[in-house]
């Protein structure tokens, strides 16, 4: 055949494919989530998240120390506690496991470890909702007040970045004002800018013991049918002082990540969430997929869509098995 243009020439072997690859995984932009709980000497594997654990502060510090030997130096901490009440008081008290863990991690590892912390009330309210409920209604402004106090408590503990995941209106601006007013202007805000009400969060809710007792979160998390609304949230978070903007979940919302990439100069994060992780693990366990290939493919898709920061439960496995070098 007379074919001067043959795209397959650029796919002929691995050396050529690697040479012309348009997208490359950025391991330095990946963050590993951890779950920290009350007590001592606690390390419980989470049923829905194989290879992920709930750990008390002492065990968490040890685990992260071991993971740092693999090259892992960026973490996101989520709190797990049975101390819940209507006003989420344990979110800001002296025994909050995330506060204690942050203090210990920064004391032991300093700037060698980037510590980001979740800022949300779902793990601390007795309703399981991401804000406080007053007279039967989720109260946005009171919730924001508590969220800002939580962020300040975490900044005082030494965290490098707070990540409000609640989707209350105005929380980024309030947190930024409170942090700056108290001398923590260098603390980053990684905003969950477009957090969708998704079925992909099931294993996380088991891990954090944070499923809502009544109702759902569709009154504050975004509707999966909406796209342009995410750009409105992006504009607001930019104006309110976010340093990094996030889309969650990642794989079912690649179009939103791409929209963000086209409409902001801020770094874009994506959360490769628990359901996405668990699906890979379950299929690999049944011999239905090659785990490494699927992990790399999923994370490459998220990167290709425009994310430069990815929260993923796979990071430890990637580093442990050298998947980033293959």
ZADO-1210 file (C-alpha; in nm, 4 decimals, padded with zeros to 6 digits):
<atoms>
<atom x="00.0000" y="00.0000" z="00.0000" code="UNK" pos="1"/>
<atom x="00.1142" y="00.3529" z="-00.0745" code="UNK" pos="2"/>
<atom x="00.0896" y="00.4970" z="00.2809" code="UNK" pos="3"/>
<atom x="00.3417" y="00.7724" z="00.3612" code="UNK" pos="4"/>
<atom x="00.1687" y="00.8337" z="00.6966" code="UNK" pos="5"/>
<atom x="00.1785" y="00.5319" z="00.9271" code="UNK" pos="6"/>
<atom x="00.1007" y="00.6165" z="01.2924" code="UNK" pos="7"/>
<atom x="00.2050" y="00.2658" z="01.3984" code="UNK" pos="8"/>
<atom x="00.5701" y="00.3537" z="01.3298" code="UNK" pos="9"/>
<atom x="00.5678" y="00.5455" z="01.6581" code="UNK" pos="10"/>
<atom x="00.4323" y="00.2395" z="01.8439" code="UNK" pos="11"/>
<atom x="00.6772" y="-00.0183" z="01.7074" code="UNK" pos="12"/>
<atom x="00.8719" y="-00.0868" z="02.0268" code="UNK" pos="13"/>
<atom x="00.8936" y="00.0247" z="02.3889" code="UNK" pos="14"/>
<atom x="01.1884" y="00.2595" z="02.3392" code="UNK" pos="15"/>
<atom x="00.9998" y="00.4531" z="02.0707" code="UNK" pos="16"/>
<atom x="00.6741" y="00.4501" z="02.2672" code="UNK" pos="17"/>
<atom x="00.8501" y="00.5850" z="02.5757" code="UNK" pos="18"/>
<atom x="01.0281" y="00.8502" z="02.3699" code="UNK" pos="19"/>
<atom x="00.7055" y="00.9973" z="02.2297" code="UNK" pos="20"/>
<atom x="00.4753" y="00.9378" z="02.5290" code="UNK" pos="21"/>
<atom x="00.2584" y="01.2442" z="02.5880" code="UNK" pos="22"/>
<atom x="00.1745" y="01.1700" z="02.9530" code="UNK" pos="23"/>
<atom x="00.4024" y="01.0515" z="03.2314" code="UNK" pos="24"/>
<atom x="00.3081" y="00.9688" z="03.5890" code="UNK" pos="25"/>
<atom x="00.4288" y="01.2206" z="03.8450" code="UNK" pos="26"/>
<atom x="00.5059" y="01.0221" z="04.1597" code="UNK" pos="27"/>
<atom x="00.6108" y="01.3449" z="04.3324" code="UNK" pos="28"/>
<atom x="00.2527" y="01.4659" z="04.2959" code="UNK" pos="29"/>
<atom x="00.0920" y="01.1645" z="04.4647" code="UNK" pos="30"/>
<atom x="-00.0360" y="01.1579" z="04.8238" code="UNK" pos="31"/>
<atom x="-00.1120" y="00.8465" z="05.0306" code="UNK" pos="32"/>
<atom x="-00.4187" y="00.8604" z="05.2605" code="UNK" pos="33"/>
<atom x="-00.4016" y="00.7152" z="05.6131" code="UNK" pos="34"/>
<atom x="-00.6667" y="00.6586" z="05.8811" code="UNK" pos="35"/>
<atom x="-00.5689" y="00.7430" z="06.2394" code="UNK" pos="36"/>
<atom x="-00.7823" y="00.6389" z="06.5350" code="UNK" pos="37"/>
<atom x="-00.8010" y="00.6594" z="06.9126" code="UNK" pos="38"/>
<atom x="-00.6161" y="00.4238" z="07.1458" code="UNK" pos="39"/>
<atom x="-00.2738" y="00.2609" z="07.1488" code="UNK" pos="40"/>
<atom x="-00.1201" y="-00.0277" z="06.9558" code="UNK" pos="41"/>
<atom x="-00.4150" y="-00.0374" z="06.7155" code="UNK" pos="42"/>
<atom x="-00.3667" y="-00.1604" z="06.3601" code="UNK" pos="43"/>
<atom x="-00.6799" y="-00.2977" z="06.1946" code="UNK" pos="44"/>
<atom x="-00.7000" y="-00.3778" z="05.8254" code="UNK" pos="45"/>
<atom x="-01.0104" y="-00.2254" z="05.6674" code="UNK" pos="46"/>
<atom x="-01.2300" y="-00.4903" z="05.5082" code="UNK" pos="47"/>
<atom x="-01.3305" y="-00.2839" z="05.2079" code="UNK" pos="48"/>
<atom x="-00.9803" y="-00.1427" z="05.1528" code="UNK" pos="49"/>
<atom x="-00.7331" y="-00.4326" z="05.1341" code="UNK" pos="50"/>
<atom x="-00.3875" y="-00.3240" z="05.2480" code="UNK" pos="51"/>
<atom x="-00.5156" y="-00.0082" z="05.4200" code="UNK" pos="52"/>
<atom x="-00.5429" y="00.0156" z="05.7989" code="UNK" pos="53"/>
<atom x="-00.6958" y="00.2086" z="06.0852" code="UNK" pos="54"/>
<atom x="-00.4029" y="00.2858" z="06.3141" code="UNK" pos="55"/>
<atom x="-00.3531" y="00.4529" z="06.6485" code="UNK" pos="56"/>
<atom x="-00.1036" y="00.7374" z="06.6595" code="UNK" pos="57"/>
<atom x="00.1868" y="00.5218" z="06.7786" code="UNK" pos="58"/>
<atom x="00.1385" y="00.2607" z="06.5066" code="UNK" pos="59"/>
<atom x="00.0702" y="00.5224" z="06.2396" code="UNK" pos="60"/>
<atom x="00.3994" y="00.6997" z="06.3079" code="UNK" pos="61"/>
<atom x="00.5779" y="00.3644" z="06.2764" code="UNK" pos="62"/>
<atom x="00.3949" y="00.2759" z="05.9530" code="UNK" pos="63"/>
<atom x="00.4677" y="00.6084" z="05.7905" code="UNK" pos="64"/>
<atom x="00.8309" y="00.5774" z="05.8966" code="UNK" pos="65"/>
<atom x="00.8503" y="00.2433" z="05.7134" code="UNK" pos="66"/>
<atom x="00.6736" y="00.3872" z="05.4092" code="UNK" pos="67"/>
<atom x="00.9171" y="00.6767" z="05.3994" code="UNK" pos="68"/>
<atom x="01.1939" y="00.4204" z="05.3395" code="UNK" pos="69"/>
<atom x="01.0147" y="00.3416" z="05.0130" code="UNK" pos="70"/>
<atom x="01.0293" y="00.7087" z="04.9162" code="UNK" pos="71"/>
<atom x="00.6797" y="00.8033" z="05.0285" code="UNK" pos="72"/>
<atom x="00.6831" y="01.1535" z="05.1801" code="UNK" pos="73"/>
<atom x="00.3340" y="01.2976" z="05.1267" code="UNK" pos="74"/>
<atom x="00.0363" y="01.1901" z="05.3384" code="UNK" pos="75"/>
<atom x="-00.3274" y="01.2805" z="05.4001" code="UNK" pos="76"/>
<atom x="-00.4663" y="01.2027" z="05.7454" code="UNK" pos="77"/>
<atom x="-00.8290" y="01.1148" z="05.8226" code="UNK" pos="78"/>
<atom x="-00.9572" y="01.0807" z="06.1770" code="UNK" pos="79"/>
<atom x="-01.1585" y="00.7877" z="06.3133" code="UNK" pos="80"/>
<atom x="-01.3183" y="00.8146" z="06.6573" code="UNK" pos="81"/>
<atom x="-01.6199" y="00.6945" z="06.8528" code="UNK" pos="82"/>
<atom x="-01.6367" y="01.0297" z="07.0343" code="UNK" pos="83"/>
<atom x="-01.9183" y="01.1888" z="06.8359" code="UNK" pos="84"/>
<atom x="-02.1759" y="01.4513" z="06.9318" code="UNK" pos="85"/>
<atom x="-02.4096" y="01.7016" z="06.7611" code="UNK" pos="86"/>
<atom x="-02.1499" y="01.9837" z="06.7499" code="UNK" pos="87"/>
<atom x="-01.8478" y="01.7697" z="06.6518" code="UNK" pos="88"/>
<atom x="-01.6511" y="01.8837" z="06.9556" code="UNK" pos="89"/>
<atom x="-01.3932" y="01.6061" z="06.9176" code="UNK" pos="90"/>
<atom x="-01.2909" y="01.7618" z="06.5853" code="UNK" pos="91"/>
<atom x="-01.1000" y="02.0290" z="06.7743" code="UNK" pos="92"/>
<atom x="-01.0270" y="01.8799" z="07.1157" code="UNK" pos="93"/>
<atom x="-00.6833" y="01.7921" z="07.2551" code="UNK" pos="94"/>
<atom x="-00.7388" y="01.4167" z="07.2029" code="UNK" pos="95"/>
<atom x="-00.8261" y="01.4391" z="06.8339" code="UNK" pos="96"/>
<atom x="-00.6194" y="01.1580" z="06.6770" code="UNK" pos="97"/>
<atom x="-00.5288" y="01.3615" z="06.3676" code="UNK" pos="98"/>
<atom x="-00.3999" y="01.6475" z="06.5829" code="UNK" pos="99"/>
<atom x="-00.1915" y="01.4097" z="06.7933" code="UNK" pos="100"/>
<atom x="-00.0597" y="01.2277" z="06.4873" code="UNK" pos="101"/>
<atom x="00.0322" y="01.5523" z="06.3136" code="UNK" pos="102"/>
<atom x="00.2239" y="01.6708" z="06.6172" code="UNK" pos="103"/>
<atom x="00.4192" y="01.3461" z="06.6388" code="UNK" pos="104"/>
<atom x="00.4885" y="01.3195" z="06.2674" code="UNK" pos="105"/>
<atom x="00.6165" y="01.6755" z="06.2355" code="UNK" pos="106"/>
<atom x="00.8215" y="01.6390" z="06.5536" code="UNK" pos="107"/>
<atom x="00.9851" y="01.3222" z="06.4231" code="UNK" pos="108"/>
<atom x="01.0163" y="01.3966" z="06.0511" code="UNK" pos="109"/>
<atom x="00.9882" y="01.7731" z="06.0151" code="UNK" pos="110"/>
<atom x="00.9997" y="01.9003" z="05.6583" code="UNK" pos="111"/>
<atom x="01.0969" y="01.5557" z="05.5287" code="UNK" pos="112"/>
<atom x="00.7269" y="01.4684" z="05.5430" code="UNK" pos="113"/>
<atom x="00.4410" y="01.6681" z="05.3887" code="UNK" pos="114"/>
<atom x="00.1394" y="01.6303" z="05.6170" code="UNK" pos="115"/>
<atom x="-00.2022" y="01.7253" z="05.4836" code="UNK" pos="116"/>
<atom x="-00.5129" y="01.6793" z="05.6957" code="UNK" pos="117"/>
<atom x="-00.8778" y="01.6337" z="05.6131" code="UNK" pos="118"/>
<atom x="-01.1058" y="01.9099" z="05.7420" code="UNK" pos="119"/>
<atom x="-01.4594" y="01.7755" z="05.7668" code="UNK" pos="120"/>
<atom x="-01.7061" y="01.7015" z="06.0456" code="UNK" pos="121"/>
<atom x="-01.8539" y="01.3734" z="05.9202" code="UNK" pos="122"/>
<atom x="-01.6254" y="01.1637" z="06.1387" code="UNK" pos="123"/>
<atom x="-01.7103" y="01.3664" z="06.4502" code="UNK" pos="124"/>
<atom x="-02.0849" y="01.4384" z="06.4321" code="UNK" pos="125"/>
<atom x="-02.3322" y="01.1889" z="06.5708" code="UNK" pos="126"/>
<atom x="-02.5335" y="01.2263" z="06.2490" code="UNK" pos="127"/>
<atom x="-02.2446" y="01.1346" z="06.0191" code="UNK" pos="128"/>
<atom x="-02.3032" y="01.4485" z="05.8158" code="UNK" pos="129"/>
<atom x="-02.0276" y="01.6838" z="05.7038" code="UNK" pos="130"/>
<atom x="-02.1742" y="01.9750" z="05.8987" code="UNK" pos="131"/>
<atom x="-02.3681" y="02.0258" z="06.2194" code="UNK" pos="132"/>
<atom x="-02.7431" y="01.9831" z="06.2341" code="UNK" pos="133"/>
<atom x="-02.9538" y="02.2390" z="06.4208" code="UNK" pos="134"/>
<atom x="-03.3313" y="02.1982" z="06.4524" code="UNK" pos="135"/>
<atom x="-03.3241" y="01.9204" z="06.1962" code="UNK" pos="136"/>
<atom x="-03.1373" y="02.1209" z="05.9316" code="UNK" pos="137"/>
<atom x="-02.7724" y="02.1164" z="05.8367" code="UNK" pos="138"/>
<atom x="-02.6511" y="02.4635" z="05.9340" code="UNK" pos="139"/>
<atom x="-02.3993" y="02.5959" z="05.6811" code="UNK" pos="140"/>
<atom x="-02.2582" y="02.8957" z="05.8671" code="UNK" pos="141"/>
<atom x="-02.2222" y="02.7266" z="06.2066" code="UNK" pos="142"/>
<atom x="-02.0546" y="02.4363" z="06.0322" code="UNK" pos="143"/>
<atom x="-01.8090" y="02.6737" z="05.8640" code="UNK" pos="144"/>
<atom x="-01.7258" y="02.8283" z="06.2005" code="UNK" pos="145"/>
<atom x="-01.6369" y="02.4858" z="06.3432" code="UNK" pos="146"/>
<atom x="-01.4486" y="02.3837" z="06.0287" code="UNK" pos="147"/>
<atom x="-01.2341" y="02.6966" z="06.0519" code="UNK" pos="148"/>
<atom x="-01.1594" y="02.6212" z="06.4179" code="UNK" pos="149"/>
<atom x="-01.0654" y="02.2660" z="06.3174" code="UNK" pos="150"/>
<atom x="-00.8316" y="02.3933" z="06.0445" code="UNK" pos="151"/>
<atom x="-00.6649" y="02.6311" z="06.2900" code="UNK" pos="152"/>
<atom x="-00.6187" y="02.3504" z="06.5434" code="UNK" pos="153"/>
<atom x="-00.4510" y="02.1362" z="06.2764" code="UNK" pos="154"/>
<atom x="-00.2311" y="02.4228" z="06.1596" code="UNK" pos="155"/>
<atom x="-00.1187" y="02.4782" z="06.5187" code="UNK" pos="156"/>
<atom x="-00.0338" y="02.1069" z="06.5373" code="UNK" pos="157"/>
<atom x="00.2045" y="02.1626" z="06.2479" code="UNK" pos="158"/>
<atom x="00.0291" y="02.0374" z="05.9361" code="UNK" pos="159"/>
<atom x="00.1488" y="02.1711" z="05.6029" code="UNK" pos="160"/>
<atom x="-00.1907" y="02.1683" z="05.4330" code="UNK" pos="161"/>
<atom x="-00.5564" y="02.1592" z="05.5357" code="UNK" pos="162"/>
<atom x="-00.8065" y="02.0028" z="05.2987" code="UNK" pos="163"/>
<atom x="-01.1702" y="02.1051" z="05.3556" code="UNK" pos="164"/>
<atom x="-01.3837" y="01.8266" z="05.2095" code="UNK" pos="165"/>
<atom x="-01.7227" y="01.9274" z="05.3487" code="UNK" pos="166"/>
<atom x="-01.8630" y="02.1344" z="05.0583" code="UNK" pos="167"/>
<atom x="-02.0131" y="02.4011" z="05.2844" code="UNK" pos="168"/>
<atom x="-02.0506" y="02.7390" z="05.1138" code="UNK" pos="169"/>
<atom x="-01.7830" y="02.9907" z="05.2081" code="UNK" pos="170"/>
<atom x="-01.5588" y="02.7584" z="05.4038" code="UNK" pos="171"/>
<atom x="-01.2410" y="02.8195" z="05.2008" code="UNK" pos="172"/>
<atom x="-01.2531" y="03.1961" z="05.2521" code="UNK" pos="173"/>
<atom x="-01.3305" y="03.1644" z="05.6226" code="UNK" pos="174"/>
<atom x="-01.0506" y="02.9131" z="05.6770" code="UNK" pos="175"/>
<atom x="-00.8061" y="03.1318" z="05.4851" code="UNK" pos="176"/>
<atom x="-00.9004" y="03.4354" z="05.6968" code="UNK" pos="177"/>
<atom x="-00.8706" y="03.2443" z="06.0259" code="UNK" pos="178"/>
<atom x="-00.5365" y="03.0905" z="05.9320" code="UNK" pos="179"/>
<atom x="-00.3911" y="03.4215" z="05.8137" code="UNK" pos="180"/>
<atom x="-00.5201" y="03.6124" z="06.1164" code="UNK" pos="181"/>
<atom x="-00.3433" y="03.3691" z="06.3462" code="UNK" pos="182"/>
<atom x="-00.0065" y="03.3683" z="06.1699" code="UNK" pos="183"/>
<atom x="-00.0522" y="03.0554" z="05.9575" code="UNK" pos="184"/>
<atom x="-00.0489" y="03.2258" z="05.6200" code="UNK" pos="185"/>
<atom x="00.1932" y="02.9597" z="05.4897" code="UNK" pos="186"/>
<atom x="-00.0466" y="02.6729" z="05.5560" code="UNK" pos="187"/>
<atom x="-00.1838" y="02.5494" z="05.2227" code="UNK" pos="188"/>
<atom x="-00.5522" y="02.4985" z="05.1507" code="UNK" pos="189"/>
<atom x="-00.6288" y="02.2100" z="04.9181" code="UNK" pos="190"/>
<atom x="-00.9980" y="02.2584" z="04.8573" code="UNK" pos="191"/>
<atom x="-01.2327" y="01.9784" z="04.7612" code="UNK" pos="192"/>
<atom x="-01.3761" y="02.2118" z="04.5005" code="UNK" pos="193"/>
<atom x="-01.5958" y="01.9718" z="04.3046" code="UNK" pos="194"/>
<atom x="-01.6852" y="01.6880" z="04.5393" code="UNK" pos="195"/>
<atom x="-01.9677" y="01.4890" z="04.3918" code="UNK" pos="196"/>
<atom x="-02.2320" y="01.2891" z="04.5798" code="UNK" pos="197"/>
<atom x="-02.0928" y="00.9570" z="04.4629" code="UNK" pos="198"/>
<atom x="-02.1465" y="00.5859" z="04.5125" code="UNK" pos="199"/>
<atom x="-01.7678" y="00.5402" z="04.4934" code="UNK" pos="200"/>
<atom x="-01.7183" y="00.6436" z="04.8591" code="UNK" pos="201"/>
<atom x="-01.8574" y="00.3279" z="05.0202" code="UNK" pos="202"/>
<atom x="-01.5299" y="00.1709" z="05.1421" code="UNK" pos="203"/>
<atom x="-01.4132" y="00.5057" z="05.2827" code="UNK" pos="204"/>
<atom x="-01.7274" y="00.5411" z="05.4916" code="UNK" pos="205"/>
<atom x="-01.6584" y="00.1977" z="05.6386" code="UNK" pos="206"/>
<atom x="-01.2968" y="00.2987" z="05.7055" code="UNK" pos="207"/>
<atom x="-01.3823" y="00.6282" z="05.8743" code="UNK" pos="208"/>
<atom x="-01.7079" y="00.5119" z="06.0361" code="UNK" pos="209"/>
<atom x="-01.8669" y="00.8195" z="05.8841" code="UNK" pos="210"/>
<atom x="-02.1760" y="00.7083" z="05.6941" code="UNK" pos="211"/>
<atom x="-02.4727" y="00.9415" z="05.7569" code="UNK" pos="212"/>
<atom x="-02.7252" y="00.7945" z="05.9965" code="UNK" pos="213"/>
<atom x="-03.0228" y="00.9474" z="05.8173" code="UNK" pos="214"/>
<atom x="-03.0607" y="01.0890" z="05.4697" code="UNK" pos="215"/>
<atom x="-02.7735" y="01.1449" z="05.2300" code="UNK" pos="216"/>
<atom x="-02.5261" y="01.4165" z="05.1339" code="UNK" pos="217"/>
<atom x="-02.6901" y="01.5308" z="04.8134" code="UNK" pos="218"/>
<atom x="-02.7952" y="01.8576" z="04.9805" code="UNK" pos="219"/>
<atom x="-02.4332" y="01.9768" z="04.9892" code="UNK" pos="220"/>
<atom x="-02.2201" y="01.7521" z="04.7685" code="UNK" pos="221"/>
<atom x="-02.2513" y="01.8108" z="04.3965" code="UNK" pos="222"/>
<atom x="-02.5036" y="01.6453" z="04.1666" code="UNK" pos="223"/>
<atom x="-02.3353" y="01.3951" z="03.9344" code="UNK" pos="224"/>
<atom x="-02.5394" y="01.5323" z="03.6433" code="UNK" pos="225"/>
<atom x="-02.3805" y="01.8783" z="03.6640" code="UNK" pos="226"/>
<atom x="-02.0689" y="01.9984" z="03.4849" code="UNK" pos="227"/>
<atom x="-02.0752" y="02.3765" z="03.4557" code="UNK" pos="228"/>
<atom x="-02.1629" y="02.4033" z="03.8257" code="UNK" pos="229"/>
<atom x="-01.8131" y="02.2726" z="03.8985" code="UNK" pos="230"/>
<atom x="-01.6649" y="02.5766" z="03.7234" code="UNK" pos="231"/>
<atom x="-01.8734" y="02.8020" z="03.9468" code="UNK" pos="232"/>
<atom x="-01.7303" y="02.6262" z="04.2510" code="UNK" pos="233"/>
<atom x="-01.3835" y="02.6633" z="04.0980" code="UNK" pos="234"/>
<atom x="-01.4255" y="03.0386" z="04.0611" code="UNK" pos="235"/>
<atom x="-01.5425" y="03.0728" z="04.4213" code="UNK" pos="236"/>
<atom x="-01.2571" y="02.8671" z="04.5654" code="UNK" pos="237"/>
<atom x="-01.0017" y="03.0639" z="04.3641" code="UNK" pos="238"/>
<atom x="-01.1493" y="03.3907" z="04.4902" code="UNK" pos="239"/>
<atom x="-01.1553" y="03.2655" z="04.8490" code="UNK" pos="240"/>
<atom x="-00.7866" y="03.1742" z="04.8536" code="UNK" pos="241"/>
<atom x="-00.7506" y="02.8042" z="04.7714" code="UNK" pos="242"/>
<atom x="-00.3967" y="02.7008" z="04.6786" code="UNK" pos="243"/>
<atom x="-00.4922" y="02.3688" z="04.5174" code="UNK" pos="244"/>
<atom x="-00.8341" y="02.2731" z="04.3785" code="UNK" pos="245"/>
<atom x="-00.9635" y="01.9171" z="04.3749" code="UNK" pos="246"/>
<atom x="-01.2067" y="01.7015" z="04.1825" code="UNK" pos="247"/>
<atom x="-01.3489" y="01.3965" z="04.3633" code="UNK" pos="248"/>
<atom x="-01.3973" y="01.1193" z="04.2538" code="UNK" pos="249"/>
<atom x="-01.1457" y="01.1005" z="03.9716" code="UNK" pos="250"/>
<atom x="-01.2202" y="00.8308" z="03.7138" code="UNK" pos="251"/>
<atom x="-01.5906" y="00.9004" z="03.6639" code="UNK" pos="252"/>
<atom x="-01.5211" y="01.2761" z="03.6471" code="UNK" pos="253"/>
<atom x="-01.2286" y="01.3050" z="03.4061" code="UNK" pos="254"/>
<atom x="-01.4269" y="01.5631" z="03.2095" code="UNK" pos="255"/>
<atom x="-01.4410" y="01.7854" z="03.5178" code="UNK" pos="256"/>
<atom x="-01.0657" y="01.7531" z="03.5701" code="UNK" pos="257"/>
<atom x="-01.0151" y="01.8542" z="03.2065" code="UNK" pos="258"/>
<atom x="-01.2504" y="02.1509" z="03.2519" code="UNK" pos="259"/>
<atom x="-01.0481" y="02.2638" z="03.5533" code="UNK" pos="260"/>
<atom x="-00.7243" y="02.2297" z="03.3565" code="UNK" pos="261"/>
<atom x="-00.8662" y="02.4598" z="03.0900" code="UNK" pos="262"/>
<atom x="-00.9964" y="02.7194" z="03.3357" code="UNK" pos="263"/>
<atom x="-00.7410" y="02.7679" z="03.6143" code="UNK" pos="264"/>
<atom x="-00.3710" y="02.8221" z="03.6671" code="UNK" pos="265"/>
<atom x="-00.3876" y="02.6615" z="04.0133" code="UNK" pos="266"/>
<atom x="-00.2578" y="02.3074" z="04.0673" code="UNK" pos="267"/>
<atom x="-00.5368" y="02.0551" z="04.0165" code="UNK" pos="268"/>
<atom x="-00.5755" y="01.7581" z="04.2488" code="UNK" pos="269"/>
<atom x="-00.7902" y="01.4517" z="04.1937" code="UNK" pos="270"/>
<atom x="-00.8892" y="01.1909" z="04.4489" code="UNK" pos="271"/>
<atom x="-00.8596" y="00.8332" z="04.3218" code="UNK" pos="272"/>
<atom x="-01.1183" y="00.7311" z="04.5776" code="UNK" pos="273"/>
<atom x="-01.1802" y="00.4205" z="04.7857" code="UNK" pos="274"/>
<atom x="-01.4315" y="00.2609" z="04.5489" code="UNK" pos="275"/>
<atom x="-01.1928" y="00.3003" z="04.2567" code="UNK" pos="276"/>
<atom x="-00.9124" y="00.1438" z="04.4620" code="UNK" pos="277"/>
<atom x="-01.1255" y="-00.1419" z="04.5928" code="UNK" pos="278"/>
<atom x="-01.2525" y="-00.2300" z="04.2447" code="UNK" pos="279"/>
<atom x="-00.8953" y="-00.2810" z="04.1248" code="UNK" pos="280"/>
<atom x="-00.8029" y="-00.4852" z="04.4322" code="UNK" pos="281"/>
<atom x="-01.1083" y="-00.7101" z="04.4028" code="UNK" pos="282"/>
<atom x="-01.0618" y="-00.7735" z="04.0306" code="UNK" pos="283"/>
<atom x="-00.6912" y="-00.8455" z="04.0812" code="UNK" pos="284"/>
<atom x="-00.7711" y="-01.0882" z="04.3638" code="UNK" pos="285"/>
<atom x="-01.0051" y="-01.2795" z="04.1324" code="UNK" pos="286"/>
<atom x="-00.7413" y="-01.2894" z="03.8589" code="UNK" pos="287"/>
<atom x="-00.9521" y="-01.0775" z="03.6254" code="UNK" pos="288"/>
<atom x="-00.6956" y="-00.7990" z="03.5715" code="UNK" pos="289"/>
<atom x="-00.3250" y="-00.7304" z="03.6020" code="UNK" pos="290"/>
<atom x="-00.3156" y="-00.5028" z="03.9071" code="UNK" pos="291"/>
<atom x="-00.0071" y="-00.3077" z="03.8047" code="UNK" pos="292"/>
<atom x="-00.1357" y="-00.2438" z="03.4527" code="UNK" pos="293"/>
<atom x="-00.4754" y="-00.1272" z="03.5746" code="UNK" pos="294"/>
<atom x="-00.3300" y="00.1000" z="03.8444" code="UNK" pos="295"/>
<atom x="-00.0907" y="00.2608" z="03.5983" code="UNK" pos="296"/>
<atom x="-00.3657" y="00.2977" z="03.3376" code="UNK" pos="297"/>
<atom x="-00.6079" y="00.4577" z="03.5835" code="UNK" pos="298"/>
<atom x="-00.3522" y="00.7037" z="03.7196" code="UNK" pos="299"/>
<atom x="-00.2299" y="00.7875" z="03.3705" code="UNK" pos="300"/>
<atom x="-00.5876" y="00.8689" z="03.2677" code="UNK" pos="301"/>
<atom x="-00.6261" y="01.1005" z="03.5663" code="UNK" pos="302"/>
<atom x="-00.2952" y="01.2682" z="03.4832" code="UNK" pos="303"/>
<atom x="-00.3811" y="01.2958" z="03.1142" code="UNK" pos="304"/>
<atom x="-00.7068" y="01.4692" z="03.2041" code="UNK" pos="305"/>
<atom x="-00.5099" y="01.7437" z="03.3810" code="UNK" pos="306"/>
<atom x="-00.4419" y="01.6501" z="03.7439" code="UNK" pos="307"/>
<atom x="-00.0931" y="01.7244" z="03.8736" code="UNK" pos="308"/>
<atom x="-00.1712" y="01.6052" z="04.2293" code="UNK" pos="309"/>
<atom x="-00.3369" y="01.2675" z="04.2902" code="UNK" pos="310"/>
<atom x="-00.4538" y="01.1278" z="04.6227" code="UNK" pos="311"/>
<atom x="-00.4379" y="00.7520" z="04.5809" code="UNK" pos="312"/>
<atom x="-00.4360" y="00.4478" z="04.8093" code="UNK" pos="313"/>
<atom x="-00.2155" y="00.2773" z="04.5487" code="UNK" pos="314"/>
<atom x="00.0936" y="00.4902" z="04.6164" code="UNK" pos="315"/>
<atom x="00.2508" y="00.2541" z="04.8684" code="UNK" pos="316"/>
<atom x="00.2142" y="-00.0405" z="04.6287" code="UNK" pos="317"/>
<atom x="00.3548" y="00.1623" z="04.3394" code="UNK" pos="318"/>
<atom x="00.6685" y="00.2451" z="04.5358" code="UNK" pos="319"/>
<atom x="00.7006" y="-00.0966" z="04.6982" code="UNK" pos="320"/>
<atom x="00.6827" y="-00.2835" z="04.3683" code="UNK" pos="321"/>
<atom x="00.8570" y="-00.0249" z="04.1492" code="UNK" pos="322"/>
<atom x="00.5603" y="00.0128" z="03.9181" code="UNK" pos="323"/>
<atom x="00.6619" y="00.3722" z="03.8439" code="UNK" pos="324"/>
<atom x="00.9860" y="00.2486" z="03.6838" code="UNK" pos="325"/>
<atom x="00.8362" y="-00.0129" z="03.4536" code="UNK" pos="326"/>
</atoms>
